[in-house]
Amino acid sequence: AYLLHLQAIVSSTATDVTKTEGESLVFECQMSTQTFQHTHLSLTWYLQGESDSQVQPIISLDKDLTVRPGKAFESRYTSGFISVDKVDETTYKLEISKLQVTDQGKISCEGSEWIQDPDRSWYRLGQKNVTVSSVQVQPLSEYRDFVQVESPKGGVREGEVLQLKCTVEAQKIQERYFSVAWLKDGREVAHMDPRGVVSISQEYEARDREGEMKVWKSSNRDYVLFIKPVRVMDTGEYQCRVWKEEKGTGGVFTQGRSQDSSVERVAVTVPGECELTRRSSLNVTQGSLLQLACQVSGAKGQVSVAWQHRSDKGTTVDVINLSRSGVMEPGAQYRQRVQAGNVRALRPTASNFTLEIANVLLTDSGVYRCTATDWVTERDDKVKNIDTSARTHPKSRNVRVTENDTVELICTVKRPEAPLSVTWKFQPTGTPSQADIVLLTHNGDITWFKELRNYQLRVQAQAEETRVVLRIMRASASEAGAYQCVVDAFLQQVQTSRKLSNKLSVIVSRPESSLSIATGPQPLLEHDANSDVRMECRILKATSNSSRFAVTWQLQRPGEKNQTVVSMDHDSVLSDPGEAERYSLRRHDAQLFELLVPRVETRDSGQYHCLVEEWLQNSHGVWYSLPAKSDLLERIRFYRPAIDTFSLTIQRVCVEDGGEYSCEVAEYQTDRDGNVMYIGSSKSGITNVRVLLPESNLRVQKKNHTMTVSGRQGEGFTVDCQIVSRSTDKSVFEVTWWRQEEAFEKGSPYPIFRVQRDFTLQKMDHTRHGLFFSRPRADMYSLAVTNAELSDGGQYYCWVEEWQLTPRNTWRKMAEDMSGSLTVLKTRTRLPHFSVVPQSFTCLMHTRIPRL
């Protein structure tokens, strides 16, 4: 005979639960037995969809505590979105994260009791099934988003700045994509697609070119329309229209339904005029929406907020808490309304917290209070993220993985002869102490000490051994460190022995960057003043299809340091336009960023550089910058010349290799069973390495010469540029010849010809016909001016730049020097005076034909 008791635990008296797609769901079932024999229990959770005639298993906790996901839920279990746990002696918990629409239906739990015969085979004594709840999952697309426009109060005056902000409030907005259009009097003014590409309507193109109108994204929620100077014609009714965008494979977006904001009236007045503003009041009535805001400032870490309600009778109860990790924890009296979606705690910005109560009741009147708690946690930023998956046994010393990879750590106990409890411990990289992750007690209870979404536990019980598998889901820097399992044996509820495994290091590193960019249209741009200049920065290759990019354009004027003119972060948020109003950065497609300099001036001359920073998102939703690919590992040689000496050699050292170097030594020992045991580690002192550039030794012949030209046909001259000494034998040179016209005390020198370091011959704007380059010797560069004319007079010299190829295959300028000058003077040839006397003569013409 057996007696199995099964009871569903529902958080409220309601049997129906309504959730929004993407939220989490938690149910519990209690199961106990009063059977006298030694039996084992198993539990299975089932889902019966609204249109399904059969139930389908979600997940099971077997009689040997093995977790088995249902076929339809395997991938979600592997991703860590579904879990089942034994909370205490009789309570079992099901947790589903990131709910899908297909999860709606009836949820039930089924318990079974098992007994083992002497032949070690298992028989089911009986089973019971109970319905827990009926779940409705509301599609995210049907969740009401809020779009509102913020305009200047009291209007603006002509010539001032008009700045309109469109705010989009939506769930998990950082994970969603939108396109936004600005409308004036019902007609589109500007549009920004989900990639940040801006398009201006034809009516406003001229003002856009003049820099009077800009659109940018200032945060994940806020989109700004900027007009300066504003005109009277800008008076009208403004609103923004927002489309939801779904990102598919290959980065292609599909546009969903749109939503319009309310209309904001903007009046542009001339000086001396004014316009009245209208005030409105909000009355909260029964059945409407109540919104309360709480602003927190000065927090140094993560913030949790607790909302309390004091009724008119003076009783105070907890409404809802928002934990520091963003989890909503309802109060006992509000649990049902929270599950129905009528009470929510939100955090629209970093410093603002909101309490929303929908379908407000008369009993909701009273005083509300919010209490904020600042949580400061230690973070270890030394660990970076890497690249291969691994399934390992504790005998291994370390595992190297990339972020988002899955790691399985196996704790094996040979021939267990007594009930065991197993504890997995974790020591984060760079910290001296261990922390417990999970405890599996000898009676089957599971206690978690870490966030469950990062780990899973599985038990594999066999005749010869028992395996307790700890699975690290989507590894990140937070999961990097040393893991160890501790096994305790019990006899009649008394601990009899303890065994510790060796420590296993999990090393998580960031992927290597594959970023490659190109700028255009050409190395040298020359434009007339007041013309528009466009420069492109194109992404040729990225590390991931989901990469985002932060783009910065810098200007280096002659003799000055680099100056940032405009930048856009990885969220497509532009830098404050007030810092660089004359520059405009636009994104024409996912890989093309264009810098527009309208109406250029002489002060805009210089070298423009495009800097691109690649960003990736880790498993916790945190974006991080990916450093550019380094070739240092390819030039490193590591060896052990003696038992106590380890040497590191860096070949072809360059300036970028300078910095602080240290070594860390970990000691291991093998025990009698062949297990490798971690003993300890120690770190050396710091060695400062400074890499110096070779001393500049470039010298160009500085002897001055003077010559005259008379303008006779065939006359010419040569401007020689002799390199007397160089810094290294591997140097290459770029030589430019300059000319200053005869009245050089009034004019400025200008380049006439250039030989680049790859021997590309470059003509300049003032290059005339009849220039010939030659290099008669390795240290001599010559430019010949043929058919010299009187107008070729002036001063000529050459400018030499010495370049060297670094070990990173980039060019570095070593030195530069100027030659002496050749002064060409012009003189007119004096023709001899003669007269012709007529007389009779005979002219004989001799023609000589050359031999062929």
C-alpha positions in Angstrom: 0.0 0.0 0.0 1.1 3.5 -0.7 -0.1 7.0 0.1 1.0 9.8 -2.2 -0.1 13.4 -1.6 0.1 16.0 -4.4 -1.0 19.7 -4.0 -0.6 22.7 -6.3 0.6 25.9 -4.8 -0.8 28.9 -6.6 0.3 32.4 -5.6 -3.3 33.7 -5.5 -6.9 32.3 -5.4 -7.2 33.0 -9.1 -6.7 30.1 -11.5 -6.0 32.3 -14.5 -2.7 34.1 -14.9 -2.0 36.7 -17.6 1.6 37.5 -18.6 3.3 39.4 -21.4 5.5 37.8 -23.9 9.1 37.8 -22.6 8.2 37.9 -18.9 8.9 35.1 -16.3 6.6 32.6 -14.8 7.0 30.6 -11.5 4.8 27.8 -10.2 5.2 25.4 -7.3 3.8 22.0 -6.4 4.0 20.2 -3.1 4.5 16.4 -3.1 4.9 14.1 -0.2 4.4 10.5 0.7 3.5 8.5 3.8 4.5 5.1 2.5 6.4 3.1 5.1 8.8 1.5 2.5 11.8 3.4 1.1 10.5 5.0 -2.1 11.6 7.6 -4.5 9.5 10.4 -6.0 9.5 12.0 -9.5 7.6 15.0 -10.8 6.7 16.1 -14.3 5.3 19.5 -15.4 2.9 19.4 -18.4 1.4 22.0 -20.7 -1.9 21.6 -22.6 -2.3 24.3 -25.3 -5.6 25.8 -26.0 -6.0 24.0 -29.3 -4.2 20.8 -28.2 -6.0 17.6 -27.3 -2.9 16.0 -25.7 -0.6 17.3 -23.0 3.1 17.8 -23.7 5.8 17.4 -21.0 7.7 20.6 -20.1 10.3 19.2 -17.8 10.8 16.4 -15.4 12.7 15.7 -12.2 13.3 12.0 -12.3 13.5 9.6 -9.3 17.3 9.8 -9.3 17.1 13.7 -9.5 18.0 13.7 -13.2 16.4 16.6 -15.1 14.8 15.7 -18.4 13.3 18.5 -20.6 10.4 17.7 -22.9 11.2 17.4 -26.6 9.5 20.7 -27.4 11.4 22.5 -24.7 14.9 21.1 -25.1 16.5 24.1 -26.7 15.0 26.5 -24.2 16.2 24.3 -21.3 19.7 24.3 -22.9 19.6 28.1 -23.1 18.7 28.3 -19.4 15.2 29.6 -19.9 13.4 26.6 -18.2 14.3 25.0 -14.9 12.9 22.7 -12.2 14.2 22.6 -8.7 13.4 20.9 -5.4 13.0 23.9 -3.0 12.6 21.9 0.2 11.5 18.5 1.4 8.1 18.6 -0.3 8.1 21.7 -2.6 9.1 21.6 -6.3 9.4 24.8 -8.4 9.0 25.3 -12.2 10.4 28.5 -13.6 10.0 29.7 -17.2 11.9 32.8 -18.4 11.2 34.7 -21.5 7.7 33.4 -22.0 6.5 32.7 -25.5 3.0 32.9 -26.9 3.0 29.2 -27.4 3.3 28.7 -23.6 -0.3 29.7 -23.0 -2.7 26.9 -21.9 -3.2 24.8 -18.8 -0.2 24.0 -16.6 -0.3 20.8 -14.5 2.1 18.8 -12.4 2.1 15.0 -12.1 3.8 13.2 -9.2 4.9 9.5 -9.2 6.1 7.2 -6.4 8.7 4.5 -7.2 10.1 1.5 -5.4 13.1 -0.6 -6.2 12.9 -4.4 -6.1 15.8 -6.6 -5.0 16.7 -7.2 -8.6 17.4 -3.4 -8.7 14.5 -2.7 -11.1 12.1 0.2 -10.5 8.3 -0.1 -10.3 5.8 2.8 -10.2 3.5 2.4 -7.2 1.2 5.2 -8.3 0.8 8.7 -9.7 -1.4 11.8 -9.2 -2.0 14.8 -11.4 -3.2 18.3 -10.4 -3.9 21.4 -12.6 -1.9 24.4 -11.3 -3.2 27.2 -13.5 -4.4 28.5 -16.8 -1.9 30.8 -18.4 -2.6 33.5 -21.0 0.5 35.0 -22.7 -0.1 38.4 -24.3 2.0 39.0 -27.5 4.6 41.7 -27.1 3.3 43.4 -30.2 0.0 43.9 -28.4 1.5 45.4 -25.4 0.7 49.1 -25.3 3.7 51.3 -25.8 3.6 55.0 -25.0 4.9 57.7 -27.3 5.0 61.3 -26.2 6.5 64.5 -27.5 8.1 67.1 -25.2 8.1 70.7 -26.6 9.3 74.0 -25.2 6.7 75.6 -22.9 5.6 79.0 -23.9 6.7 78.8 -27.5 9.9 80.0 -29.0 11.0 83.2 -30.7 12.2 83.5 -34.2 15.9 82.9 -34.5 16.1 80.8 -31.4 16.5 77.0 -31.1 13.5 74.6 -31.4 14.2 71.2 -29.9 11.5 68.6 -29.7 12.0 65.3 -27.9 10.0 62.2 -28.8 10.1 59.6 -26.0 9.2 56.0 -26.5 8.3 54.0 -23.4 8.3 50.2 -24.0 9.2 47.0 -22.3 12.9 45.9 -22.6 13.5 48.8 -25.0 17.2 48.2 -25.1 16.5 44.9 -26.9 14.0 46.3 -29.4 14.2 48.3 -32.6 12.1 51.3 -33.7 12.0 53.7 -36.7 10.8 57.2 -35.9 9.3 59.9 -38.1 8.6 63.6 -37.2 5.4 65.1 -38.6 4.4 68.7 -38.9 0.8 69.4 -39.6 0.4 65.7 -40.7 3.3 65.8 -43.2 6.6 64.0 -42.6 9.6 66.2 -41.9 12.4 63.7 -41.1 12.7 60.0 -40.6 15.3 57.8 -38.7 15.4 54.0 -39.4 16.3 51.4 -36.8 20.0 51.5 -37.8 20.2 55.3 -37.2 20.1 56.3 -40.9 18.4 59.7 -41.2 16.4 60.9 -44.2 15.0 64.5 -44.6 11.9 65.2 -46.7 12.4 67.2 -49.9 10.7 70.3 -48.5 13.4 70.6 -45.8 16.5 69.4 -47.8 17.8 73.0 -48.3 17.7 73.7 -44.6 19.3 70.4 -43.9 22.2 71.2 -46.2 22.6 74.5 -44.4 22.8 72.8 -41.1 19.6 74.3 -39.8 17.9 71.0 -39.1 19.2 67.8 -37.4 17.7 64.6 -36.0 19.5 62.4 -33.6 18.9 59.7 -30.9 19.9 61.0 -27.5 19.2 57.8 -25.6 17.5 54.4 -26.0 14.1 56.1 -25.5 14.6 59.7 -26.7 14.7 61.0 -30.3 15.4 64.7 -30.9 14.4 67.1 -33.7 16.6 70.2 -33.7 15.9 73.3 -35.7 18.2 76.4 -35.5 17.5 79.1 -36.3 13.7 78.6 -36.0 11.5 80.6 -38.4 7.9 81.8 -38.2 7.0 79.2 -40.9 7.9 76.5 -38.4 4.8 77.3 -36.4 2.4 74.3 -36.4 1.3 71.0 -34.8 4.1 68.5 -34.3 4.0 64.8 -33.4 6.1 61.8 -33.9 5.2 58.4 -35.4 7.0 55.3 -34.2 7.1 51.9 -36.0 8.2 48.7 -34.3 10.9 46.9 -36.3 11.8 43.2 -36.2 15.3 42.2 -37.0 15.6 39.1 -39.1 18.4 37.0 -40.5 21.0 38.9 -42.3 20.1 42.1 -40.4 17.0 42.7 -42.5 14.3 44.7 -40.7 10.5 44.1 -41.0 8.3 47.0 -40.1 5.4 46.5 -37.8 2.4 48.6 -36.8 2.9 52.3 -36.0 1.8 54.5 -33.1 1.5 58.2 -33.0 2.2 60.6 -30.1 -0.2 63.3 -29.1 -0.1 66.5 -31.0 2.0 69.4 -29.6 1.3 72.9 -30.8 4.5 75.0 -31.4 4.2 78.8 -31.9 7.1 80.7 -33.2 6.7 84.4 -32.4 8.6 87.5 -33.4 10.1 89.7 -30.7 7.4 91.7 -28.9 4.7 89.1 -29.4 3.7 86.3 -26.9 1.4 83.3 -26.8 -0.6 81.9 -23.9 0.0 78.4 -22.6 -2.7 76.0 -21.4 -2.5 74.0 -18.2 -4.2 70.7 -17.8 -4.9 68.6 -14.6 -5.1 64.8 -14.3 -7.8 63.2 -12.2 -7.4 59.5 -11.2 -10.8 57.9 -11.2 -11.9 54.3 -10.4 -10.9 52.0 -13.2 -8.2 54.3 -14.7 -4.4 54.1 -14.5 -2.5 55.4 -11.5 1.2 56.3 -12.0 3.6 57.3 -9.2 7.2 58.3 -9.7 10.2 58.1 -7.4 13.5 59.7 -8.3 16.8 58.4 -6.8 20.1 60.3 -6.9 23.5 59.7 -5.5 23.5 55.9 -5.8 26.9 54.3 -6.2 25.8 50.8 -7.1 22.7 48.8 -8.0 19.4 50.2 -6.6 16.4 48.3 -5.3 13.1 50.1 -4.5 10.2 49.0 -2.2 6.7 50.5 -2.6 4.4 50.7 0.4 0.8 51.8 0.8 -0.9 53.3 3.8 -4.6 53.2 3.6 -7.1 55.7 4.9 -7.5 53.4 8.0 -3.8 53.8 8.8 -2.6 50.3 7.9 0.6 50.0 5.9 1.3 47.1 3.6 3.9 46.2 1.0 2.8 46.8 -2.6 5.7 45.6 -4.7 9.5 45.5 -4.6 11.8 46.0 -7.6 15.0 44.1 -6.8 18.5 45.4 -7.9 18.4 42.9 -10.7 15.0 44.1 -12.0 12.9 41.3 -10.5 9.4 42.3 -9.4 8.5 40.9 -6.0 4.8 41.5 -5.1 3.5 42.0 -1.6 1.1 39.3 -0.2 -2.0 41.4 -0.7 -1.1 42.5 -4.2 0.2 39.1 -5.5 -3.0 38.4 -7.5 -3.1 41.9 -9.1 0.6 41.6 -10.0 0.1 38.3 -11.7 -2.9 39.7 -13.6 -0.6 42.5 -14.8 -2.5 45.3 -13.1 0.3 46.3 -10.7 3.8 46.9 -12.0 7.1 48.4 -10.8 9.2 49.9 -13.6 12.5 51.7 -14.0 12.1 54.0 -17.1 15.5 55.6 -16.5 18.6 55.0 -14.4 17.4 57.4 -11.6 13.6 57.1 -12.0 11.3 54.4 -10.6 7.6 54.1 -11.4 4.7 52.4 -9.7 1.7 51.7 -12.1 -1.7 50.5 -10.8 -4.2 49.7 -13.6 -7.9 49.5 -13.0 -7.5 51.5 -9.8 -9.9 50.7 -6.9 -11.4 53.0 -4.3 -9.3 51.1 -1.7 -6.1 52.2 -3.5 -6.5 55.7 -2.1 -4.1 56.7 0.6 -0.4 57.5 1.0 2.3 55.8 -1.0 6.0 55.6 0.0 9.0 54.4 -1.9 12.2 53.2 -0.2 15.4 52.9 -2.2 18.4 50.8 -1.2 21.9 51.2 -2.7 23.7 47.9 -3.2 27.5 48.1 -3.8 29.1 45.0 -5.3 32.6 44.2 -6.2 33.4 43.6 -9.8 36.4 41.9 -11.4 37.1 43.5 -14.8 40.4 41.6 -15.3 38.7 38.6 -16.9 38.0 39.0 -20.6 35.8 36.8 -22.9 37.0 33.9 -25.5 36.2 31.2 -28.1 35.7 27.4 -27.8 33.2 25.2 -26.0 34.4 22.5 -23.6 33.0 19.6 -21.7 35.5 18.8 -19.0 36.3 16.5 -16.1 37.7 17.9 -12.8 41.0 16.2 -13.6 41.6 18.9 -16.2 43.4 22.0 -14.9 41.6 24.7 -16.9 39.1 25.3 -19.6 39.3 28.2 -22.1 36.0 29.4 -23.6 34.5 32.4 -25.3 31.6 34.4 -24.0 28.2 32.7 -24.5 29.8 29.3 -24.7 28.4 26.4 -22.5 30.7 24.6 -20.1 29.9 21.4 -18.2 31.9 20.6 -15.1 31.6 17.0 -13.8 32.1 15.9 -10.2 32.5 12.0 -10.2 32.2 9.9 -7.1 33.3 6.2 -7.6 31.2 3.4 -6.1 29.2 5.5 -3.6 28.2 3.3 -0.6 26.5 5.9 1.5 24.2 8.9 1.0 26.1 11.9 -0.3 25.8 15.7 -0.4 27.6 17.6 -3.0 28.5 21.3 -3.0 29.9 23.2 -6.0 32.1 26.1 -4.9 33.4 29.0 -7.0 36.3 31.3 -6.5 36.2 34.4 -8.9 39.4 35.3 -10.7 41.4 37.7 -8.6 39.6 37.0 -5.3 41.0 34.9 -2.4 37.8 33.4 -1.1 35.3 30.8 -2.3 31.5 31.1 -2.5 28.9 28.3 -2.7 27.0 27.9 -6.0 24.6 25.0 -5.2 24.2 22.4 -2.6 22.6 19.0 -3.3 21.9 17.4 0.1 21.9 13.7 0.8 18.1 13.6 1.0 17.7 15.2 -2.5 17.1 18.9 -1.6 18.7 21.5 -3.9 19.7 24.9 -2.6 21.0 27.6 -4.9 23.3 30.4 -3.7 23.9 32.0 -7.2 21.5 33.3 -9.9 19.9 30.2 -11.4 19.8 31.5 -14.9 23.6 31.2 -15.1 23.8 27.6 -13.9 22.1 24.2 -14.2 22.6 21.1 -12.1 22.2 17.5 -13.3 22.7 14.2 -11.5 23.7 11.0 -13.4 23.4 8.0 -11.0 25.0 4.8 -12.2 26.0 1.5 -10.5 29.7 2.2 -10.5 29.7 6.0 -10.1 27.6 9.1 -9.5 28.1 12.2 -11.6 27.0 15.6 -10.4 27.2 17.9 -13.4 27.3 21.7 -13.1 26.5 23.4 -16.3 27.6 27.0 -16.9 25.1 28.6 -19.3 26.4 31.2 -21.7 29.7 31.9 -19.9 30.7 35.5 -19.3 33.4 37.3 -17.3 31.2 36.9 -14.1 31.6 33.1 -14.4 35.4 33.1 -14.8 37.4 31.6 -11.9 38.2 28.4 -10.1 35.5 25.7 -9.5 35.6 22.9 -7.0 33.2 20.3 -5.8 33.0 19.1 -2.1 31.5 15.7 -1.4 30.2 14.8 2.1 29.2 11.2 3.1 26.4 10.6 5.6 25.5 7.6 7.7 22.3 7.7 9.7 22.1 11.5 9.2 25.6 11.9 10.6 28.5 13.2 8.4 31.2 10.7 8.3 33.7 12.0 5.8 34.5 14.8 3.3 36.4 14.8 0.0 37.5 17.8 -2.0 38.1 17.7 -5.8 41.0 19.6 -7.5 40.3 23.1 -8.6 39.3 23.7 -12.2 39.9 27.0 -13.8 37.4 28.4 -16.3 39.1 31.2 -18.3 36.7 33.4 -20.3 38.2 35.9 -22.9 36.8 38.2 -25.5 36.8 37.2 -29.1 39.5 38.6 -31.4 38.4 41.6 -33.4 38.0 41.2 -37.2 37.1 44.8 -37.7 38.3 46.4 -40.9 37.4 49.8 -42.2 38.2 52.0 -45.2 37.9 55.8 -45.7 37.3 57.8 -48.9 37.0 59.1 -51.4 40.7 59.8 -51.9 43.8 60.6 -49.7 43.9 64.3 -50.8 40.9 66.6 -51.1 41.1 70.1 -52.3 37.9 72.2 -52.3 37.0 75.9 -52.8 35.8 77.9 -49.8 32.0 77.7 -49.1 31.6 74.4 -50.8 30.4 71.2 -49.1 32.8 68.4 -48.4 31.7 64.8 -47.8 34.0 62.0 -46.4 33.1 58.4 -46.0 34.0 55.8 -43.4 33.0 52.3 -44.4 32.9 49.1 -42.3 34.5 46.4 -44.5 34.3 43.5 -42.0 33.0 43.0 -38.5 33.5 40.4 -35.8 29.8 39.6 -35.5 26.6 40.3 -37.5 25.2 41.8 -34.3 28.1 44.2 -33.7 27.5 47.8 -33.1 29.9 50.6 -33.8 30.9 53.9 -32.2 32.4 56.3 -34.8 34.5 59.4 -34.1 35.8 61.8 -36.7 39.0 63.7 -35.7 40.7 66.6 -37.4 44.4 67.3 -37.2 45.3 70.8 -38.3 49.0 71.4 -39.3 51.1 71.7 -36.2 48.2 70.8 -33.8 46.9 67.8 -32.0 44.0 65.7 -33.0 40.6 67.3 -32.2 37.3 65.4 -32.2 34.8 67.2 -34.4 31.8 64.8 -34.1 31.1 61.3 -32.7 28.3 58.7 -32.5 28.2 56.0 -29.8 27.2 52.4 -30.3 23.5 53.3 -29.7 23.6 55.8 -32.6 23.5 58.6 -30.1 25.3 61.7 -31.4 27.6 63.8 -29.3 26.2 67.1 -28.2 25.6 69.1 -31.4 26.5 72.3 -29.6 30.2 71.1 -29.5 30.4 70.8 -33.3 27.4 72.5 -34.9 29.2 72.8 -38.3 29.7 69.1 -38.7 27.2 66.4 -39.5 27.6 62.7 -39.1 25.2 60.5 -41.0 24.7 56.7 -41.3 23.6 55.9 -44.8 23.4 52.1 -44.2 24.6 49.6 -41.7 28.3 49.9 -42.8 28.6 53.5 -44.1 29.1 56.6 -42.0 29.5 59.9 -43.7 31.0 63.2 -42.4 29.6 66.4 -44.0 31.4 69.7 -43.6 29.1 72.4 -45.0 30.5 75.6 -46.4 34.2 74.8 -45.7 36.5 77.5 -44.6 40.3 77.6 -44.5 40.3 76.6 -40.8 38.8 73.3 -41.9 42.0 72.3 -43.7 43.9 69.4 -42.2 43.9 65.6 -42.0 40.6 63.9 -41.0 40.7 60.5 -39.3 37.8 58.1 -38.8 38.0 56.0 -35.6 35.7 53.0 -35.2 35.1 51.1 -32.0 33.3 47.8 -32.2 30.9 46.8 -29.5 29.4 43.4 -28.6 26.8 42.3 -26.1 27.5 39.6 -23.4 25.0 37.1 -22.0 23.9 39.5 -19.2 22.9 42.1 -21.8 25.9 44.3 -21.1 27.6 46.0 -24.1 31.4 46.1 -24.1 34.0 47.5 -26.4 36.1 45.1 -28.4 39.8 46.1 -28.6 41.4 46.1 -32.0 43.2 42.9 -33.1 46.7 42.7 -31.7 49.5 40.7 -33.3 51.5 40.5 -30.0 50.7 36.9 -29.4 52.1 36.0 -32.8 55.4 37.6 -31.8 55.7 36.1 -28.4 58.0 33.1 -27.6 57.6 31.3 -24.3 60.1 28.8 -23.0 61.6 27.2 -19.9 65.4 27.2 -19.9 65.7 25.8 -16.4 63.5 24.0 -13.8 62.9 27.3 -11.9 63.1 29.8 -14.8 60.5 30.8 -17.4 61.3 33.2 -20.1 59.2 35.4 -22.4 60.6 36.9 -25.6 58.9 39.5 -27.8 60.2 39.5 -31.3 60.2 42.6 -33.5 59.3 44.9 -30.6 57.4 48.1 -31.4 56.3 51.2 -29.4 52.9 49.7 -28.7 54.5 46.8 -26.8 55.6 49.1 -24.0 53.8 48.8 -20.6 53.8 46.8 -17.4 54.6 43.1 -17.5 54.4 40.5 -14.7 54.2 36.8 -14.4 51.9 34.6 -12.2 52.9 31.0 -11.2 50.4 28.4 -10.1 51.6 25.2 -8.4 49.9 21.8 -8.9 50.6 18.4 -7.3 49.5 14.9 -8.4 48.1 12.7 -5.6 48.4 8.9 -5.4 45.2 8.5 -7.5 46.5 10.5 -10.3 44.4 13.6 -9.6 46.0 16.9 -10.2 45.6 19.1 -7.1 45.9 22.9 -7.0 48.3 24.0 -4.3 48.6 27.8 -4.7 49.8 30.6 -6.8 52.1 33.7 -6.5 52.6 36.8 -8.6 55.9 38.5 -9.5 56.6 42.2 -9.3 56.0 44.5 -12.2 58.6 45.1 -15.0 58.1 48.4 -16.8 59.0 48.1 -20.5 59.6 51.3 -22.5 60.2 50.9 -26.3 62.2 53.8 -27.8 62.2 54.8 -31.4 65.5 54.7 -33.3 67.4 58.0 -33.0 66.7 60.2 -36.0 69.7 60.5 -38.3 68.2 61.9 -41.5 70.2 64.6 -43.2 69.6 66.1 -46.6 72.3 68.0 -48.6 71.8 71.7 -47.8 74.2 73.3 -50.3 72.6 76.3 -52.1 73.0 76.9 -55.9 72.2 79.7 -58.3 71.7 79.6 -62.0 70.1 81.7 -64.8 67.7 80.9 -67.6 67.3 83.0 -70.7 64.3 81.3 -72.3 66.2 79.8 -75.2 64.6 76.7 -76.6 65.9 73.4 -75.1 67.2 75.1 -72.0 66.5 73.4 -68.7 67.7 72.7 -65.1 67.7 69.9 -62.5 66.7 70.2 -58.8 68.7 67.5 -57.0 67.8 66.1 -53.6 70.7 64.1 -52.0 70.2 62.1 -48.8 73.4 62.3 -46.9 72.4 59.9 -44.0 69.4 58.0 -42.8 68.1 56.6 -39.5 68.0 52.9 -40.5 68.9 50.8 -43.5 65.2 49.8 -43.8 63.9 53.4 -44.2 62.0 54.5 -47.3 61.5 58.1 -48.3 58.7 60.4 -49.6 60.1 63.4 -51.5 58.2 66.6 -52.4 59.6 69.4 -54.5 58.5 72.9 -53.7 58.7 76.2 -55.6 58.6 79.8 -54.4 58.2 82.2 -57.3 60.7 84.9 -58.0 59.0 87.4 -55.7 59.2 84.9 -52.9 59.3 87.6 -50.3 55.6 88.2 -51.1 54.3 84.8 -52.1 54.1 81.4 -50.4 55.9 78.2 -51.5 53.7 75.5 -53.1 54.4 71.8 -54.0 55.0 71.0 -57.7 55.8 67.3 -57.6 55.9 64.3 -55.2 57.4 60.8 -55.1 55.6 58.7 -52.5 57.3 56.0 -50.5 56.0 53.3 -52.8 57.4 55.3 -55.8 54.0 56.5 -57.0 54.5 59.7 -58.9 51.9 62.3 -57.8 51.3 65.5 -59.8 50.2 68.5 -57.8 47.9 71.4 -58.8 50.9 73.5 -59.9 52.7 70.7 -61.8 53.6 72.0 -65.2 54.4 69.9 -68.3 58.0 68.9 -68.9 58.9 67.6 -65.4 60.9 64.4 -65.3 61.8 62.3 -62.2 64.8 60.1 -61.9 66.8 58.3 -59.2 70.4 57.9 -60.5 71.6 56.6 -57.1 69.9 55.1 -54.0 70.6 58.4 -52.1 69.8 60.8 -54.9 66.3 62.0 -56.1 66.3 64.3 -59.1 63.6 66.4 -60.8 64.4 67.8 -64.2 62.6 70.9 -65.6 62.9 70.8 -69.4 62.3 73.7 -71.9 62.6 76.2 -69.1 60.9 79.5 -69.6 61.5 82.9 -68.1 58.3 82.3 -66.0 60.1 79.3 -64.3 62.3 81.6 -62.3 62.2 81.3 -58.5 63.5 79.2 -55.6 63.3 75.4 -55.7 64.0 72.9 -52.9 62.9 69.4 -51.7 61.3 68.2 -48.5 62.1 64.6 -47.5 60.1 62.4 -45.1 61.7 59.2 -43.7 59.3 56.3 -43.0 59.7 52.8 -41.5 57.4 49.8 -41.5 56.5 48.7 -37.9 56.2 45.0 -36.9 52.4 45.6 -36.9 52.6 46.3 -40.7 51.8 50.0 -40.2 53.9 52.9 -41.4 55.5 55.3 -39.0 57.2 58.6 -39.9 60.7 58.7 -38.4 62.0 62.1 -39.4 61.8 64.9 -42.0 64.3 67.4 -43.4 64.6 70.1 -46.1 67.3 70.4 -48.7 69.2 73.5 -49.8 67.7 75.7 -52.4 68.3 76.2 -56.1 67.6 79.8 -57.1 66.8 80.2 -60.8 67.2 83.8 -62.1 65.9 84.9 -65.5 67.9 87.0 -68.0 67.2 88.1 -71.5 69.7 87.1 -74.4 71.1 90.2 -76.2 70.7 89.7 -80.0 73.7 91.0 -82.2 73.0 94.0 -84.5 73.5 93.4 -88.2 72.4 94.7 -91.7 71.8 93.0 -95.0 73.4 94.3 -98.2 71.6 93.1 -101.3 73.8 91.3 -103.9 73.7 88.5 -106.3 74.7 85.1 -104.9 74.3 81.5 -105.4 73.0 79.3 -102.6 74.0 75.6 -102.6 72.1 73.3 -100.2 73.8 70.2 -99.0 71.5 67.6 -97.5 73.1 64.8 -95.4 71.0 61.6 -95.2 71.8 59.5 -92.1 72.6 55.9 -92.6 69.8 53.5 -91.5 
